[in-house]
Structure formats: C-alpha cells, structure tokens
Amino acid sequence: MHIIHYADGRYLTGDEVAAAVVGYAEALAREGTAAATVVIPVRVADGSVERVELLIGPASQLVVEAGEPGGDELRDPELVARIHAATVLSRSSQDGTRVSAEHQDGVAVPGLEDLDR
C-alpha cells in the first residue's frame, strides 16, 4: 500500500494504483498544458474502501510514500490499465507518435473514455 499526499489530503491506495497515478501525472506535466481527473480507490480510517477524485496536471504536487504494511492491498486492474493507456497516449502526443489508446500491445483497454484527456 502507498499513501498519496495531494493538496491537504492523504490517500491510502494500492501500489499499482499509486504508481499509475504518478506516471500519468508525470506525463501530463511533461505535456505542459493538459490536466485530467482520475477516480481511485482509497482505504479510509474505518477500514472501508471509498473512491476519491484527483485532478492531476502540470501544476499537481503529488508525493507518494510507502504506507504501513497490513490490510488487504487495494487492486483495480481495469483502472490501472486505463490510466496506463492514457499515459501512453499523453507521452505519444509529446513525441508525435500516434498510438491507439484503445489498444495497447494488442489488448483492448475498455473504459478509456472515462478518463478526461
């Protein structure tokens, strides 16, 4: 588990989710003009899982640190795949390469339209 520090909040989420969010934020920052919202699962104080919406872009200041071990890892493979696809799309637009965001490595990525671009 990892903690994402964003604005005045601290959000405990899964390792893969945190890595995907940071990678996407980096790609958007390199683009310099784009921002996007992502909705991620987080574990709250009572142990339940809720979702939060983060606005990430060139001015985002995200800090990610390892959380304390314990509890079940939060996983959302479909969300991680959509964020990775959006990251690839953002990076490809920076170098002029055309990439189909709906198909990465020959695999369809459903729900990409749910991410703002």
Beta strands, then each sheet from edge to edge (+ up, - down):
strand 1: 2-6
strand 2: 9-13
strand 3: 36-43
strand 4: 49-56
strand 5: 62-66
strand 6: 103-104
strand 7: 107-108
sheet 1: 2+ 1- 5+
sheet 2: 3+ 4-
sheet 3: 6+ 7-
end
